[in-house]
Amino acid sequence: MRAVQIKKPGEIALIDAPIPQPPAGWARIKVSAAAVCATDLEVIDGRIPANYPLIPGHEWSGVVESVGSPEDSAWVGKAVIGSNDVVCLHCDACRSGNWRYCKDFEEIGFRRNGAYAEYVIVPVYGLCEKPAHVPFEVAALCEPLGVALGTLEKANAKFGDTLVIIGAGSIGLCMLVAAKAMGMRKIVVVANSERRLKVAKDMGAYATIATSKQDIFEELKRIHPEGTDVVIEATGIESCIQTSLKITRKGGTIALAGYGRGKEMTIRIDDIHVNNLRVVGAGNNWNQHKKAISLIADGVIDLAPMVSEIMPLEDFDKAIDMARNRPEGFVKAIFKFD
């Protein structure tokens, strides 16, 4: 099969790989669409622990071609999305639904081969059926939408809360549409430049702030004069985290949804202590795939504006370059398979 493999950090190539065989409890998916995530760039560059050589890709959709256990045969032929979590299912964490706390946790696209390939094998327990009217390229974005849903849940965000999202990447934009769907108000999307802010505006942001041209503090004094109820920091950048502590209202909540790339950072603890801020970590998807695909299927959330480029796997260099350099209006490149 055709696959894009990271041989070692910094070395990536299109290869001919063996078609994987699903063990008991697993399914082989014929990949229909796979999205390029900014986190994939971290794996390519060696900044996230991974098992090399590795086929990346954790945002995908496809059709079940075969299964490893006869009792799972009903899945064969179904269009699906699915969780990338590989867990034991037996420990206390798994039985409570907190798969990410499983001591045996691994993730497809990081520790195990992912979906930059014609086929990928995934656990059957994480599969969700894709409704026929949802395009495969949109369904592949259920993974980042799940991150957004989980983050808003962890932040205890609620109807009527004001919201600032720092970061206009795919996670930030998914936060935007999910927050709008749940009735949050005066949602402001903040980014360094204007390259993605038009997309945010088109997807329903109340206001946008380009910090390279505007003063975020002055703008928010006008938009959220009482301070912001919930701030979601989706960049993992130190200066942005520091800013989030200053713009949240007293007693408000900050959700840290950005990957910090292993860096040590400095924050002013008194910004949290004096203002009684609630700061929560909010990484990963946390079993939100079923909810994500249901919201898309019912028309509550539309992620189609995030699909910027659709291309064959052979154009992986172009897709990765676009993800790195983020040309004007670009959000997501999607590999589409016949």
PEJO-V997106 format. One record per pair of residues at least 4 apart in sequence whose C-alpha atoms are under 8 Angstrom apart, sorted by the first residue. I is the first residue (numbers start at 1). J is the second residue. D is the distance in whole Angstrom. If there is no record, write none. Layout:
{{I | J | D} {I | J | D}}
This chain:
{{1 | 16 | 5} {1 | 17 | 5} {1 | 18 | 6} {1 | 19 | 6} {1 | 117 | 7} {1 | 118 | 6} {1 | 119 | 7} {2 | 14 | 7} {2 | 15 | 6} {2 | 16 | 5} {2 | 17 | 6} {2 | 117 | 6} {2 | 118 | 6} {3 | 14 | 6} {3 | 15 | 5} {3 | 16 | 6} {3 | 17 | 6} {3 | 55 | 7} {3 | 116 | 6} {3 | 117 | 4} {3 | 118 | 7} {3 | 313 | 8} {4 | 12 | 7} {4 | 13 | 6} {4 | 14 | 4} {4 | 15 | 6} {4 | 55 | 6} {4 | 56 | 7} {4 | 116 | 6} {4 | 117 | 6} {4 | 313 | 8} {4 | 316 | 8} {5 | 12 | 6} {5 | 13 | 6} {5 | 14 | 6} {5 | 15 | 7} {5 | 53 | 7} {5 | 54 | 5} {5 | 55 | 4} {5 | 56 | 7} {5 | 116 | 8} {6 | 10 | 8} {6 | 11 | 6} {6 | 12 | 4} {6 | 13 | 7} {6 | 44 | 6} {6 | 52 | 7} {6 | 53 | 6} {6 | 54 | 5} {6 | 55 | 6} {6 | 56 | 7} {7 | 11 | 6} {7 | 12 | 6} {7 | 13 | 8} {7 | 52 | 6} {7 | 53 | 4} {7 | 54 | 7} {8 | 12 | 7} {8 | 44 | 8} {8 | 46 | 8} {8 | 52 | 6} {8 | 53 | 6} {9 | 43 | 7} {9 | 44 | 5} {9 | 45 | 5} {9 | 46 | 5} {10 | 44 | 6} {10 | 45 | 5} {10 | 46 | 7} {11 | 44 | 7} {12 | 44 | 7} {14 | 314 | 7} {19 | 119 | 7} {20 | 28 | 7} {20 | 119 | 7} {20 | 120 | 7} {20 | 121 | 7} {21 | 28 | 7} {21 | 68 | 8} {21 | 121 | 7} {22 | 26 | 5} {22 | 27 | 5} {22 | 28 | 6} {22 | 66 | 7} {22 | 67 | 6} {22 | 68 | 5} {22 | 121 | 6} {22 | 122 | 8} {23 | 27 | 8} {23 | 67 | 8} {23 | 68 | 5} {23 | 69 | 7} {24 | 67 | 7} {24 | 68 | 4} {24 | 69 | 5} {25 | 67 | 7} {25 | 68 | 6} {25 | 69 | 6} {25 | 72 | 7} {25 | 123 | 6} {25 | 124 | 6} {25 | 125 | 8} {26 | 67 | 6} {26 | 68 | 5} {26 | 69 | 7} {26 | 121 | 7} {26 | 122 | 5} {26 | 123 | 4} {26 | 124 | 5} {27 | 64 | 7} {27 | 65 | 7} {27 | 66 | 6} {27 | 67 | 4} {27 | 68 | 6} {27 | 121 | 5} {27 | 122 | 6} {27 | 123 | 6} {27 | 124 | 6} {28 | 64 | 6} {28 | 65 | 6} {28 | 66 | 5} {28 | 67 | 6} {28 | 119 | 7} {28 | 120 | 6} {28 | 121 | 4} {28 | 122 | 7} {29 | 62 | 6} {29 | 63 | 5} {29 | 64 | 5} {29 | 65 | 6} {29 | 66 | 7} {29 | 119 | 5} {29 | 120 | 5} {29 | 121 | 6} {29 | 122 | 7} {30 | 62 | 5} {30 | 63 | 5} {30 | 64 | 6} {30 | 65 | 6} {30 | 118 | 6} {30 | 119 | 5} {30 | 120 | 7} {31 | 60 | 7} {31 | 61 | 6} {31 | 62 | 4} {31 | 63 | 7} {31 | 115 | 7} {31 | 117 | 7} {31 | 118 | 5} {31 | 119 | 5} {31 | 120 | 7} {31 | 337 | 7} {32 | 60 | 8} {32 | 61 | 6} {32 | 62 | 4} {32 | 63 | 7} {32 | 118 | 8} {32 | 136 | 6} {32 | 137 | 8} {32 | 336 | 6} {32 | 337 | 5} {32 | 338 | 7} {33 | 60 | 6} {33 | 61 | 5} {33 | 62 | 7} {33 | 136 | 6} {33 | 137 | 5} {33 | 140 | 6} {33 | 334 | 6} {33 | 335 | 5} {33 | 336 | 5} {33 | 337 | 6} {34 | 57 | 7} {34 | 58 | 8} {34 | 59 | 6} {34 | 60 | 4} {34 | 61 | 7} {34 | 115 | 6} {34 | 116 | 6} {34 | 137 | 7} {34 | 140 | 6} {34 | 334 | 6} {34 | 335 | 5} {34 | 336 | 7} {35 | 57 | 7} {35 | 58 | 8} {35 | 59 | 5} {35 | 60 | 6} {35 | 137 | 8} {35 | 140 | 6} {35 | 141 | 7} {35 | 332 | 7} {35 | 333 | 6} {35 | 334 | 4} {35 | 335 | 6} {36 | 40 | 7} {36 | 57 | 7} {36 | 59 | 7} {36 | 319 | 7} {36 | 320 | 7} {36 | 323 | 7} {36 | 332 | 7} {36 | 333 | 6} {36 | 334 | 6} {36 | 335 | 8} {37 | 41 | 7} {37 | 57 | 8} {37 | 59 | 7} {37 | 323 | 8} {37 | 332 | 8} {38 | 42 | 7} {38 | 323 | 6} {38 | 324 | 8} {39 | 43 | 7} {40 | 44 | 6} {40 | 56 | 7} {40 | 57 | 7} {41 | 45 | 6} {41 | 320 | 7} {41 | 323 | 8} {41 | 324 | 8} {42 | 46 | 6} {42 | 47 | 5} {42 | 48 | 6} {43 | 47 | 6} {43 | 48 | 5} {43 | 49 | 7} {43 | 50 | 7} {43 | 56 | 8} {43 | 110 | 7} {46 | 50 | 8} {47 | 261 | 7} {47 | 262 | 8} {48 | 261 | 7} {49 | 110 | 7} {49 | 111 | 8} {50 | 54 | 8} {50 | 110 | 5} {50 | 111 | 5} {51 | 110 | 7} {51 | 111 | 5} {51 | 112 | 7} {54 | 109 | 8} {54 | 110 | 7} {54 | 111 | 8} {54 | 112 | 7} {54 | 113 | 6} {54 | 114 | 8} {55 | 109 | 6} {55 | 112 | 8} {55 | 113 | 5} {55 | 114 | 5} {55 | 115 | 7} {55 | 116 | 6} {55 | 117 | 7} {56 | 108 | 8} {56 | 109 | 4} {56 | 110 | 6} {56 | 113 | 6} {56 | 114 | 5} {56 | 115 | 6} {56 | 116 | 6} {57 | 108 | 8} {57 | 109 | 5} {57 | 113 | 8} {57 | 114 | 5} {57 | 115 | 4} {57 | 116 | 5} {58 | 84 | 7} {58 | 108 | 6} {58 | 109 | 5} {58 | 114 | 6} {58 | 115 | 6} {58 | 143 | 8} {59 | 115 | 7} {59 | 140 | 5} {59 | 141 | 6} {59 | 142 | 7} {59 | 143 | 6} {59 | 144 | 8} {60 | 81 | 7} {60 | 82 | 8} {60 | 115 | 6} {60 | 139 | 7} {60 | 140 | 4} {60 | 141 | 7} {60 | 143 | 8} {61 | 79 | 8} {61 | 80 | 6} {61 | 81 | 5} {61 | 82 | 8} {61 | 136 | 6} {61 | 137 | 7} {61 | 139 | 6} {61 | 140 | 5} {62 | 79 | 6} {62 | 80 | 6} {62 | 81 | 7} {62 | 136 | 7} {63 | 76 | 8} {63 | 77 | 6} {63 | 78 | 5} {63 | 79 | 4} {63 | 80 | 6} {64 | 75 | 6} {64 | 76 | 5} {64 | 77 | 5} {64 | 78 | 6} {64 | 79 | 6} {64 | 80 | 7} {65 | 76 | 6} {65 | 77 | 6} {66 | 73 | 8} {66 | 76 | 6} {67 | 72 | 6} {67 | 73 | 6} {67 | 75 | 8} {67 | 76 | 7} {68 | 72 | 8} {69 | 73 | 7} {72 | 76 | 8} {72 | 124 | 8} {78 | 129 | 7} {78 | 130 | 8} {79 | 129 | 6} {79 | 130 | 5} {79 | 131 | 8} {79 | 132 | 8} {80 | 127 | 6} {80 | 128 | 5} {80 | 129 | 4} {80 | 130 | 5} {81 | 127 | 6} {81 | 128 | 5} {81 | 129 | 6} {81 | 130 | 6} {81 | 139 | 7} {81 | 140 | 7} {81 | 142 | 8} {81 | 289 | 8} {82 | 122 | 8} {82 | 126 | 5} {82 | 127 | 4} {82 | 128 | 6} {82 | 289 | 7} {83 | 122 | 8} {83 | 123 | 8} {83 | 126 | 5} {83 | 127 | 6} {83 | 143 | 8} {83 | 287 | 7} {83 | 289 | 7} {84 | 107 | 5} {84 | 108 | 5} {84 | 109 | 8} {84 | 122 | 7} {84 | 123 | 8} {84 | 126 | 7} {85 | 99 | 7} {85 | 100 | 7} {85 | 105 | 7} {85 | 106 | 6} {85 | 107 | 5} {85 | 108 | 7} {85 | 126 | 8} {86 | 104 | 8} {86 | 105 | 6} {86 | 106 | 5} {86 | 107 | 6} {86 | 108 | 7} {86 | 123 | 7} {87 | 94 | 7} {87 | 99 | 6} {87 | 102 | 6} {87 | 104 | 6} {87 | 105 | 5} {87 | 106 | 7} {88 | 94 | 7} {88 | 102 | 7} {88 | 104 | 6} {88 | 105 | 8} {89 | 94 | 5} {89 | 95 | 6} {89 | 99 | 8} {90 | 94 | 6} {90 | 95 | 6} {91 | 95 | 6} {91 | 102 | 7} {92 | 96 | 6} {93 | 97 | 6} {93 | 98 | 5} {93 | 99 | 6} {93 | 100 | 8} {93 | 101 | 6} {93 | 102 | 6} {94 | 98 | 5} {94 | 99 | 5} {94 | 101 | 7} {94 | 102 | 6} {97 | 287 | 8} {98 | 102 | 7} {98 | 286 | 7} {99 | 105 | 7} {99 | 286 | 7} {99 | 287 | 8} {100 | 105 | 6} {100 | 286 | 7} {101 | 105 | 7} {106 | 110 | 8} {106 | 111 | 6} {106 | 112 | 7} {107 | 111 | 5} {107 | 112 | 6} {108 | 112 | 5} {108 | 113 | 6} {108 | 114 | 5} {108 | 122 | 8} {109 | 113 | 5} {109 | 114 | 4} {109 | 115 | 7} {110 | 114 | 7} {113 | 120 | 7} {114 | 120 | 6} {114 | 121 | 8} {115 | 119 | 7} {115 | 120 | 6} {116 | 313 | 7} {116 | 335 | 8} {117 | 313 | 8} {118 | 337 | 7} {122 | 126 | 8} {123 | 127 | 7} {128 | 289 | 7} {128 | 290 | 6} {130 | 134 | 7} {130 | 139 | 7} {130 | 293 | 7} {131 | 297 | 7} {133 | 297 | 7} {134 | 138 | 7} {134 | 139 | 6} {134 | 296 | 7} {134 | 297 | 6} {135 | 139 | 6} {136 | 140 | 6} {137 | 141 | 7} {137 | 307 | 8} {137 | 334 | 7} {137 | 336 | 7} {138 | 142 | 8} {138 | 303 | 6} {138 | 304 | 6} {138 | 307 | 7} {139 | 293 | 7} {141 | 145 | 6} {141 | 303 | 7} {142 | 146 | 6} {142 | 289 | 6} {142 | 292 | 6} {142 | 293 | 6} {143 | 147 | 7} {143 | 285 | 7} {143 | 289 | 7} {143 | 292 | 8} {144 | 148 | 6} {144 | 170 | 7} {144 | 171 | 6} {144 | 174 | 7} {144 | 285 | 7} {145 | 149 | 6} {145 | 171 | 7} {145 | 174 | 5} {145 | 175 | 7} {145 | 178 | 8} {145 | 292 | 6} {146 | 150 | 6} {146 | 285 | 5} {146 | 286 | 7} {146 | 287 | 7} {146 | 288 | 5} {146 | 289 | 6} {146 | 291 | 8} {146 | 292 | 6} {147 | 151 | 6} {147 | 171 | 7} {147 | 283 | 7} {147 | 284 | 5} {147 | 285 | 4} {147 | 286 | 7} {147 | 288 | 8} {148 | 152 | 6} {148 | 171 | 6} {148 | 172 | 8} {148 | 174 | 6} {148 | 175 | 5} {148 | 178 | 7} {148 | 285 | 8} {149 | 153 | 6} {149 | 175 | 7} {149 | 178 | 7} {149 | 285 | 8} {149 | 288 | 7} {149 | 292 | 8} {150 | 154 | 6} {150 | 282 | 7} {150 | 284 | 8} {150 | 285 | 6} {150 | 286 | 6} {150 | 288 | 7} {151 | 155 | 6} {151 | 255 | 7} {151 | 257 | 7} {151 | 282 | 5} {151 | 283 | 7} {152 | 156 | 6} {152 | 157 | 5} {152 | 175 | 8} {152 | 179 | 8} {153 | 157 | 6} {154 | 255 | 8} {154 | 280 | 7} {154 | 282 | 7} {155 | 230 | 7} {155 | 253 | 6} {155 | 254 | 7} {155 | 255 | 6} {155 | 280 | 7} {157 | 161 | 7} {157 | 184 | 8} {157 | 230 | 7} {158 | 182 | 7} {158 | 183 | 7} {158 | 184 | 7} {159 | 182 | 6} {159 | 183 | 5} {159 | 184 | 5} {159 | 185 | 8} {160 | 183 | 6} {160 | 184 | 5} {160 | 185 | 6} {161 | 183 | 8} {161 | 184 | 5} {161 | 185 | 6} {161 | 229 | 6} {161 | 230 | 7} {162 | 184 | 6} {162 | 185 | 5} {162 | 186 | 6} {162 | 187 | 6} {162 | 224 | 8} {162 | 228 | 6} {162 | 229 | 5} {162 | 230 | 6} {163 | 184 | 7} {163 | 185 | 7} {163 | 186 | 7} {163 | 187 | 5} {163 | 188 | 6} {163 | 228 | 6} {163 | 229 | 6} {163 | 230 | 5} {163 | 231 | 6} {163 | 232 | 8} {164 | 187 | 6} {164 | 188 | 5} {164 | 189 | 6} {164 | 190 | 7} {164 | 228 | 7} {164 | 230 | 7} {164 | 231 | 5} {164 | 232 | 6} {165 | 172 | 6} {165 | 175 | 7} {165 | 176 | 7} {165 | 187 | 8} {165 | 188 | 6} {165 | 189 | 5} {165 | 190 | 6} {165 | 231 | 6} {165 | 232 | 5} {165 | 233 | 6} {165 | 234 | 7} {166 | 172 | 7} {166 | 189 | 6} {166 | 190 | 5} {166 | 191 | 6} {166 | 231 | 8} {166 | 232 | 6} {166 | 233 | 5} {166 | 234 | 6} {166 | 235 | 7} {166 | 240 | 7} {166 | 244 | 8} {167 | 171 | 8} {167 | 172 | 5} {167 | 189 | 7} {167 | 190 | 6} {167 | 191 | 5} {167 | 233 | 7} {167 | 234 | 5} {167 | 235 | 5} {168 | 172 | 5} {168 | 173 | 6} {168 | 189 | 7} {168 | 190 | 7} {168 | 191 | 6} {168 | 196 | 6} {168 | 197 | 7} {168 | 200 | 7} {169 | 173 | 6} {169 | 196 | 7} {169 | 331 | 6} {170 | 174 | 6} {170 | 306 | 7} {170 | 331 | 6} {170 | 332 | 7} {171 | 175 | 6} {171 | 234 | 7} {172 | 176 | 6} {172 | 189 | 8} {172 | 234 | 6} {173 | 177 | 7} {173 | 200 | 6} {173 | 203 | 8} {174 | 178 | 6} {174 | 303 | 8} {175 | 179 | 6} {176 | 180 | 6} {176 | 187 | 7} {176 | 189 | 8} {176 | 200 | 8} {176 | 203 | 8} {176 | 204 | 8} {176 | 205 | 7} {177 | 181 | 6} {177 | 203 | 7} {177 | 204 | 7} {177 | 301 | 6} {177 | 302 | 8} {178 | 182 | 6} {178 | 301 | 7} {179 | 183 | 6} {179 | 184 | 5} {179 | 187 | 8} {180 | 184 | 6} {180 | 185 | 7} {180 | 187 | 8} {180 | 204 | 8} {181 | 300 | 6} {181 | 301 | 7} {185 | 206 | 8} {186 | 205 | 8} {186 | 206 | 5} {186 | 207 | 7} {186 | 223 | 8} {186 | 224 | 8} {187 | 205 | 6} {187 | 206 | 5} {187 | 207 | 7} {188 | 205 | 6} {188 | 206 | 6} {188 | 207 | 5} {188 | 208 | 5} {188 | 209 | 7} {189 | 197 | 7} {189 | 200 | 7} {189 | 205 | 7} {189 | 207 | 7} {189 | 208 | 5} {189 | 209 | 6} {190 | 197 | 8} {190 | 208 | 6} {190 | 209 | 5} {190 | 210 | 6} {190 | 211 | 7} {191 | 196 | 8} {191 | 197 | 7} {191 | 208 | 8} {191 | 209 | 6} {191 | 210 | 5} {191 | 211 | 6} {192 | 210 | 5} {192 | 211 | 5} {192 | 212 | 5} {193 | 197 | 8} {193 | 210 | 5} {193 | 211 | 7} {193 | 212 | 6} {193 | 213 | 8} {194 | 198 | 7} {194 | 210 | 6} {194 | 328 | 8} {195 | 326 | 8} {195 | 327 | 7} {195 | 328 | 4} {195 | 329 | 5} {195 | 330 | 8} {196 | 200 | 7} {196 | 328 | 7} {196 | 329 | 5} {196 | 330 | 7} {196 | 331 | 7} {197 | 201 | 6} {197 | 208 | 6} {197 | 209 | 8} {197 | 210 | 8} {197 | 329 | 8} {198 | 202 | 6} {198 | 329 | 7} {199 | 203 | 6} {199 | 305 | 7} {199 | 306 | 8} {199 | 329 | 6} {200 | 204 | 6} {200 | 205 | 6} {200 | 208 | 7} {201 | 205 | 5} {201 | 206 | 7} {201 | 207 | 7} {201 | 208 | 7} {203 | 305 | 7} {209 | 214 | 6} {209 | 216 | 7} {209 | 219 | 8} {210 | 214 | 6} {211 | 215 | 6} {211 | 216 | 6} {214 | 219 | 7} {215 | 219 | 6} {216 | 220 | 6} {217 | 221 | 6} {217 | 247 | 7} {218 | 222 | 7} {219 | 223 | 6} {220 | 224 | 5} {220 | 225 | 7} {220 | 227 | 8} {220 | 247 | 8} {221 | 225 | 5} {221 | 226 | 8} {221 | 227 | 7} {224 | 228 | 6} {226 | 249 | 7} {227 | 247 | 6} {227 | 248 | 6} {227 | 249 | 4} {227 | 250 | 8} {228 | 247 | 6} {228 | 248 | 5} {228 | 249 | 5} {228 | 252 | 7} {229 | 248 | 6} {229 | 249 | 6} {229 | 252 | 5} {229 | 253 | 6} {230 | 248 | 7} {230 | 252 | 6} {230 | 253 | 5} {230 | 254 | 6} {230 | 255 | 8} {231 | 244 | 6} {231 | 247 | 8} {231 | 248 | 6} {231 | 253 | 6} {231 | 254 | 5} {231 | 255 | 6} {232 | 244 | 8} {232 | 254 | 6} {232 | 255 | 5} {232 | 256 | 6} {232 | 257 | 7} {233 | 240 | 7} {233 | 241 | 6} {233 | 244 | 7} {233 | 254 | 7} {233 | 255 | 6} {233 | 256 | 5} {233 | 257 | 6} {233 | 258 | 6} {234 | 256 | 7} {234 | 257 | 5} {234 | 258 | 4} {234 | 259 | 8} {235 | 240 | 7} {235 | 257 | 7} {235 | 258 | 4} {235 | 259 | 7} {235 | 260 | 8} {236 | 240 | 7} {236 | 241 | 7} {236 | 256 | 7} {236 | 257 | 7} {236 | 258 | 4} {236 | 259 | 5} {236 | 260 | 4} {236 | 261 | 8} {237 | 241 | 6} {237 | 258 | 8} {237 | 260 | 6} {238 | 242 | 6} {238 | 260 | 8} {238 | 265 | 6} {238 | 266 | 7} {239 | 243 | 6} {240 | 244 | 6} {241 | 245 | 7} {241 | 256 | 8} {241 | 267 | 8} {242 | 246 | 7} {242 | 267 | 6} {242 | 268 | 8} {243 | 247 | 6} {244 | 248 | 6} {244 | 254 | 7} {245 | 254 | 7} {245 | 271 | 6} {245 | 272 | 7} {245 | 277 | 8} {246 | 271 | 7} {248 | 252 | 6} {248 | 253 | 7} {248 | 254 | 7} {248 | 277 | 8} {249 | 275 | 8} {249 | 277 | 8} {250 | 275 | 5} {250 | 276 | 6} {250 | 277 | 6} {251 | 275 | 6} {251 | 276 | 5} {251 | 277 | 5} {251 | 278 | 7} {252 | 276 | 8} {252 | 277 | 5} {252 | 278 | 6} {253 | 277 | 6} {253 | 278 | 5} {253 | 279 | 6} {253 | 280 | 8} {254 | 277 | 7} {254 | 278 | 6} {254 | 279 | 5} {254 | 280 | 6} {255 | 279 | 6} {255 | 280 | 5} {255 | 281 | 6} {255 | 282 | 6} {256 | 279 | 7} {256 | 280 | 6} {256 | 281 | 5} {256 | 282 | 6} {256 | 283 | 7} {257 | 281 | 7} {257 | 282 | 5} {257 | 283 | 5} {258 | 283 | 7} {259 | 283 | 8} {268 | 272 | 8} {269 | 273 | 6} {270 | 274 | 5} {270 | 275 | 8} {271 | 275 | 6} {271 | 277 | 8} {272 | 276 | 6} {272 | 277 | 5} {272 | 278 | 7} {272 | 279 | 8} {273 | 277 | 7} {285 | 289 | 8} {288 | 292 | 6} {289 | 293 | 6} {290 | 294 | 6} {291 | 295 | 6} {292 | 296 | 6} {293 | 297 | 6} {294 | 298 | 6} {295 | 299 | 6} {295 | 300 | 5} {295 | 301 | 6} {296 | 300 | 6} {296 | 301 | 5} {296 | 302 | 6} {296 | 303 | 8} {303 | 307 | 7} {306 | 330 | 8} {306 | 331 | 5} {306 | 332 | 6} {307 | 331 | 7} {307 | 332 | 5} {307 | 333 | 7} {307 | 334 | 7} {308 | 329 | 8} {308 | 330 | 6} {308 | 331 | 6} {308 | 332 | 5} {308 | 333 | 6} {308 | 334 | 8} {309 | 332 | 7} {309 | 333 | 5} {309 | 334 | 6} {310 | 333 | 6} {310 | 334 | 5} {310 | 335 | 6} {310 | 336 | 6} {311 | 315 | 6} {311 | 319 | 8} {311 | 333 | 7} {311 | 334 | 6} {311 | 335 | 5} {311 | 336 | 6} {312 | 316 | 8} {312 | 335 | 5} {312 | 336 | 6} {312 | 337 | 7} {313 | 335 | 6} {313 | 336 | 7} {313 | 337 | 8} {315 | 319 | 6} {316 | 320 | 6} {317 | 321 | 6} {318 | 322 | 6} {319 | 323 | 6} {319 | 333 | 6} {319 | 334 | 8} {320 | 324 | 6} {321 | 325 | 6} {322 | 326 | 5} {322 | 327 | 7} {322 | 330 | 8} {322 | 333 | 8} {323 | 331 | 8} {323 | 332 | 7} {323 | 333 | 7} {326 | 330 | 6} {326 | 331 | 7}}
